[in-house]
Every structure is written in structure tokens, then in C-alpha cells.
């Protein structure tokens, strides 16, 4: 089984000095999305699933068009929910994140005031992913090590989502314990491509990380974080 995790393109987080909630892509972000479609459009995927947030949907649109597929939204792929900062000065969000990074590690599970706590975010994504994978015949084997039962080893899925949600999926599939900074543990660029595949063993399958945050399809001056 192969999974291709795609992070959304560059979003317009700030407009006229004010925070934008659920932002669209910038012009550069739209170009990044087109480059993703160019490099992946000719690959076969059994499924392409997309986060419900606008930046992910706009990133997925060129790829779906290249493959002649309808949009398939999976709500569990939504990024961690921030406080309702829409229309507030951009310094408010920047300062809140700076202060959060100064907290003790365990305290960061509580998250930002008014936003989704990382503990709830990780649980939401992991639980949603477990249900999704199980419906495709993929589930953790009864084993101390991170082994999986995979009914269709040739199945290929593309996921268009976010740094946080893709990070949670990576940790879940590789058998890593969660942390309250999943989006910073695996650093992925905008419109980057991360690939995982299963390796067959005598008593199941295990996931291997083949490539992390590949941006070779993007011009060097269009590689953003």
C-alpha cells in the first residue's frame, strides 16, 4: 500500500495586516498547486481524499481535474482549529504562538485559549483515520511493534491536507507516540509531497517513510513553509 501526503499550497494568512481564518491560496500557492498536479497527475490513485478547509481544496483542485475525479472531502483531515482570529491584527496570532512555544512541553497539550487543544486534535485525527483505514481493510495488528493488517497491498491513496494532520497520520502509521506539536515534528513545505509505503513481513505489514517533504517539482524561489 502506498500513501502520498500532500500539504496545501501557500495560504493568505494575513490580508491588509489582519488575520484570515480558513484562508484561500496566494497566487504563488495556486501555482504550487498546479505544479503538484503536473507531477502527480499521471500517477494512478485508487482514492484522493481532501481536507474540508479551503486551502487544501484549492490545492487538490488541479490534481482532481487532471485525474478526472470528483472532490472527496474527509472531515477528519481538518487542521487544528485556531481561535476565532478573523479580522484581528496579525500580531495577535503571532504573539499567541510565540507564547505557546515558551510553555513547558506537557502544558502545550492545552493549546491556545479559544482554540482546539492539541490533545483533542490528535485524538480527532487518529480516531477518524482509524475508521477510514479500517473501512479499507487496514488496521493495527495485535503486535507490540507497529504492524498492520493490509488487505490490499497495491492500494494507493493521495491525501491533500495540512502540516498538522499529515504529521499526525505519519506518527500513527509509523507507530510514534503523539506530541502536542505534530506540525513541527515533521517539517513539511507548502505543496510538498511525502510518500509512505508498506513493507510485507511474515506476520503483517509495516509502514516505511520513503520521502519527506519533496519539493523538487517547485522552483527554488517558490519553496515556502
Helices and strands as residue ranges (DSSP letters): E 2-7, E 14-15, E 18-19, H 27-40, E 47-50, H 54-67, G 75-77, H 90-101, G 106-110, H 118-135, E 138-140, E 148-150, E 156-161, H 163-174, H 182-185, E 193-201, E 204-214, G 220-222
